[in-house]
Amino acid sequence: MRRTKSIPRFVDLPFSYPRIKVKQWTKRRMEAYCEDTDGCWMVDDMTIYVCKSLPARRKRYVYAHELLHAVHDWMLWCHYEGVTD
């Protein structure tokens, strides 16, 4: 039996960037918080939200997609904090 890889509960990026939380929510809660979507990145609370009722493969895709948004914000943060100078 092949083990399904699950998504993490948090992500730590370098240079003292705040920890990114990863939460899996019901479809109903997702729709109330993130409009009509399977996932979202909320920089205000440093959290990636993923719909927990998705199939595992789709869930991993949505997580990876939202992580790219988080990494983009991290890159901007590094620039403005002078980390990349």
N, C-alpha and C positions, 0 to 999 in steps of 0.2 A: 504494500500500500504506500502510495506517495504522499508525503506530508505537505499540506498546503502552507505556504508561507504567509504569515499574518503581517499586518502593518504594525509599526511600532506605536507606542503610546506617547513618545516624545522624541525630539530631534535636537541635538546640540551642534551648533555651528561654531567655528572658531572665533577668536578675538573677543571673548566675553560678551557675545551677543546673547540676549535673553533666550532661555530655553523655549523651544516651540512645542506646544502641546498638540496631540493628535486625539481627537474625540470622534467616536462613532455614534451617530444619532439615528433615531427612527426617521422614516420618510416624512411623517407629519411634522416633527420638530424641525427637520431640515427645511421644509417648505416655509415654515413660519419665520425662520431665522435667515435663510440664505436664498429666498425666492424659490424659483422652480429649477432646482439643480441637484446633482448627485454629490457635490462637494463644494467647499469654498475655503479660502484663506482669509482670515480676519486679522489684519496686522494690529488692530487696536487691542485685542486680547491675546495676540501671539498664538493663535490656534488654527489648526487645519481641521475642518469638519468633513466627515465622510459618512454617507448614508450606509448604515449597517446592514440593510436588507439586500444590498447588491451582491451578485455572485462574486466569489473571491477574486477572479481575474479582473473584473471591472473595478472592484474596490481598490486593487493595487494600482490600476491605471489612474483612477481618480486621485488617489493619494499622491502618486508620482507627479501628476499634472499640478496639483495644488502646491506640492513641495517646490516646484520650479518657480511659482509665484513668490513663495517665501524666500527662496534663494535670491531672486531678483531684488527683493526688498533688503535682504542682508547685504548685497553688493552695494546698493545705494547707501545704506547705513555705514558701511566700511569707508566709502568715499567721503561722506560728510563728516565722519568722525576722524578722518585723517589716517585711518589704518593703512590705506594703500599708498600713502605718500612716501 
